[in-house]
Every structure is written in structure tokens, then in C-alpha cells.
């Protein structure tokens, strides 16, 4: 089984809403330290799967900087080497979600 196929569901075994595949660059950091580039691989209103270039720790609270939206607090809910599942402290609004999907579509055309 591939690592990308393993993803525990959020709260009580149930995923929050639909998720969409994306390829959007972002930054992730903890307490202003260890800032690292990452890429959003899947996105939902409640969280994201990120690909990183350095390992993250399950349970850590981090800051995810989303393009055009700014900084969002997240909890790392699962980790598998350089993939991690993040749950947003505050869910994205539908307009914010759509903006990131549109940004991804724009990147694919260029």
C-alpha cells in the first residue's frame, strides 16, 4: 500500500466534508521557528494534506500560510514521513476554499 493511500479520518472516524486534490505551495511553521515550504495536496473546509520537505510531529500546533489568505492555525493529526494531515482550528469559508481551488486551476494552466 502506498503512503498516500493511508489517511486516518478526522474526529470519531468521520471525515469533515469533501476534499479536493490541489497542488498549491504554502509555508508551515511552529512558533516562528522552523519555517518550511510545503505543498497542499488535498484540501477541505476543515483541513489539508500537506507534503513537506522536513518531518512534522503529530499533535503539534503549527501555522500554515495559505496564498492570498494568510496564516491559519492547524493541528497535525497524522504524519507519514513527509506527508501530514492538518486540521484547521477554524474551518475555511466556502469562498476561501473556492479561492484556493481557483488558484490551483490557474497554476495548472500556466
KOLPANU-221693 format. One record per residue: x, y, z of N, C-alpha, C in turn; residue in three letters. Coordinates in steps of 0.1 Angstrom, whole numbers, padded with zeros to 4 digits, always signed. Layout:
N
XYZXYZXYZALA;...
! end
This chain:
110
+0008-0012+0000+0000+0000+0000+0009+0012+0000UNK;+0006+0022-0008+0013+0034-0009+0010+0043+0003UNK;+0020+0051+0007+0018+0060+0019+0007+0070+0016UNK;+0005+0074+0004-0005+0084+0000-0019+0078+0002UNK;-0020+0065+0003-0033+0059+0005-0037+0057+0019UNK;-0028+0060+0028-0031+0059+0042-0034+0072+0048UNK;-0046+0074+0053-0050+0087+0059-0061+0085+0069UNK;-0058+0085+0082-0069+0084+0091-0079+0095+0090UNK;-0092+0091+0093-0102+0101+0092-0102+0110+0104UNK;-0108+0122+0103-0109+0131+0114-0119+0126+0124UNK;-0121+0133+0135-0129+0131+0146-0139+0120+0145UNK;-0138+0110+0155-0147+0099+0156-0149+0091+0143UNK;-0138+0090+0136-0138+0081+0124-0146+0087+0112UNK;-0149+0099+0113-0156+0106+0102-0149+0118+0096UNK;-0148+0119+0083-0141+0130+0077-0151+0142+0076UNK;-0146+0154+0078-0154+0166+0077-0155+0170+0062UNK;-0166+0167+0055-0168+0172+0042-0159+0166+0031UNK;-0162+0171+0019-0155+0166+0007-0141+0172+0007UNK;-0132+0165+0001-0118+0171-0001-0115+0171-0016UNK;-0107+0180-0020-0103+0182-0034-0088+0181-0036UNK;-0083+0174-0046-0069+0174-0048-0065+0187-0053UNK;-0054+0192-0048-0048+0205-0053-0033+0204-0053UNK;-0026+0214-0059-0012+0215-0059-0009+0230-0057UNK;-0009+0234-0044-0007+0248-0041+0005+0249-0031UNK;+0015+0257-0034+0026+0260-0025+0021+0268-0013UNK;+0027+0265-0001+0024+0272+0011+0036+0271+0020UNK;+0035+0277+0032+0046+0277+0042+0039+0271+0055UNK;+0048+0264+0063+0043+0259+0076+0054+0262+0086UNK;+0050+0266+0098+0060+0269+0108+0054+0267+0122UNK;+0063+0266+0132+0059+0264+0146+0065+0275+0154UNK;+0057+0283+0161+0062+0294+0170+0072+0303+0164UNK;+0071+0306+0151+0080+0315+0144+0094+0308+0141UNK;+0095+0295+0144+0107+0288+0142+0105+0277+0131UNK;+0115+0272+0126+0114+0260+0117+0104+0263+0105UNK;+0105+0274+0099+0096+0277+0088+0100+0269+0076UNK;+0091+0262+0070+0094+0253+0059+0084+0254+0048UNK;+0089+0252+0035+0079+0252+0024+0072+0239+0025UNK;+0059+0239+0020+0051+0227+0019+0042+0229+0007UNK;+0035+0218+0003+0026+0219-0008+0013+0212-0003UNK;+0002+0220-0005-0011+0214-0003-0014+0203-0013UNK;-0017+0191-0009-0020+0180-0018-0035+0177-0019UNK;-0042+0179-0008-0057+0178-0008-0062+0189+0002UNK;-0074+0193-0001-0079+0204+0007-0094+0202+0010UNK;-0098+0205+0022-0113+0205+0025-0115+0218+0033UNK;-0127+0220+0037-0130+0232+0045-0124+0231+0059UNK;-0122+0218+0063-0117+0216+0077-0102+0213+0078UNK;-0095+0210+0067-0081+0207+0068-0075+0205+0055UNK;-0062+0200+0055-0055+0198+0043-0045+0187+0045UNK;-0041+0180+0034-0030+0171+0034-0018+0179+0028UNK;-0007+0179+0035+0004+0186+0030+0016+0177+0028UNK;+0024+0180+0018+0036+0174+0015+0047+0183+0020UNK;+0057+0178+0028+0067+0187+0034+0081+0182+0029UNK;+0090+0190+0032+0104+0187+0029+0112+0183+0042UNK;+0105+0184+0053+0110+0180+0066+0099+0174+0074UNK;+0102+0165+0083+0092+0158+0091+0085+0167+0101UNK;+0072+0164+0103+0064+0172+0113+0060+0162+0124UNK;+0056+0167+0135+0052+0159+0147+0037+0159+0148UNK;+0032+0147+0149+0018+0145+0152+0014+0152+0165UNK;+0003+0159+0165-0002+0166+0177+0003+0181+0178UNK;+0013+0184+0170+0018+0198+0170+0008+0208+0165UNK;+0009+0220+0171+0001+0231+0166+0011+0239+0158UNK;+0007+0243+0146+0015+0250+0136+0008+0261+0129UNK;+0015+0269+0122+0009+0280+0114+0011+0277+0100UNK;+0000+0276+0092+0000+0273+0078-0003+0286+0071UNK;+0006+0291+0062+0004+0303+0055-0001+0299+0041UNK;-0014+0303+0039-0020+0300+0026-0020+0312+0017UNK;-0017+0309+0004-0016+0320-0006-0029+0328-0006UNK;-0027+0341-0006-0039+0351-0007-0048+0350+0005UNK;-0046+0341+0015-0055+0340+0026-0048+0343+0039UNK;-0035+0342+0040-0027+0344+0052-0025+0332+0061UNK;-0023+0335+0073-0019+0325+0083-0031+0318+0089UNK;-0031+0305+0090-0041+0297+0097-0034+0288+0107UNK;-0040+0287+0119-0035+0278+0129-0041+0264+0126UNK;-0032+0254+0127-0036+0240+0124-0030+0231+0134UNK;-0036+0219+0136-0031+0208+0144-0027+0197+0134UNK;-0015+0191+0136-0011+0180+0128-0018+0167+0134UNK;-0027+0161+0126-0034+0150+0131-0029+0136+0127UNK;-0021+0136+0117-0014+0124+0113-0002+0127+0105UNK;+0008+0118+0106+0021+0120+0098+0025+0107+0093UNK;+0030+0107+0080+0036+0096+0074+0048+0101+0066UNK;+0059+0100+0072+0072+0105+0066+0070+0120+0062UNK;+0069+0123+0049+0068+0137+0045+0054+0141+0040UNK;+0044+0134+0045+0030+0137+0043+0024+0139+0057UNK;+0015+0149+0058+0009+0151+0071-0006+0156+0068UNK;-0014+0153+0077-0028+0158+0077-0029+0169+0087UNK;-0034+0180+0083-0036+0192+0092-0051+0195+0093UNK;-0055+0198+0105-0069+0202+0108-0069+0217+0112UNK;-0077+0225+0105-0077+0239+0108-0084+0241+0121UNK;-0079+0251+0129-0086+0255+0141-0100+0260+0138UNK;-0100+0269+0128-0112+0275+0123-0114+0270+0108UNK;-0125+0264+0105-0127+0260+0091-0126+0271+0081UNK;-0122+0268+0069-0122+0278+0058-0137+0281+0054UNK;-0139+0293+0050-0152+0296+0044-0153+0291+0030UNK;-0164+0289+0025-0166+0284+0012-0159+0293+0001UNK;-0159+0306+0003-0153+0315-0006-0138+0313-0006UNK;-0132+0311+0006-0118+0309+0008-0113+0295+0001UNK;-0121+0285+0003-0119+0272-0003-0119+0273-0018UNK;-0129+0280-0023-0130+0282-0038-0119+0290-0043UNK;-0114+0300-0036-0102+0308-0040-0090+0299-0042UNK;-0088+0290-0032-0076+0281-0033-0078+0271-0045UNK;-0090+0266-0047-0092+0258-0058-0090+0265-0071UNK;-0094+0278-0072-0092+0286-0084-0077+0288-0086UNK;-0070+0291-0075-0056+0293-0076-0049+0281-0082UNK;-0053+0269-0077-0048+0257-0082-0050+0255-0097UNK;-0062+0258-0102-0066+0257-0116-0057+0267-0124UNK;-0055+0279-0119-0047+0289-0126-0033+0284-0127UNK;-0027+0277-0117-0014+0272-0117-0013+0261-0128UNK;-0023+0253-0129-0023+0242-0139-0023+0246-0153UNK;-0029+0258-0156-0029+0264-0169-0016+0270-0173UNK;-0008+0275-0164+0004+0282-0167+0015+0273-0170UNK;
! end
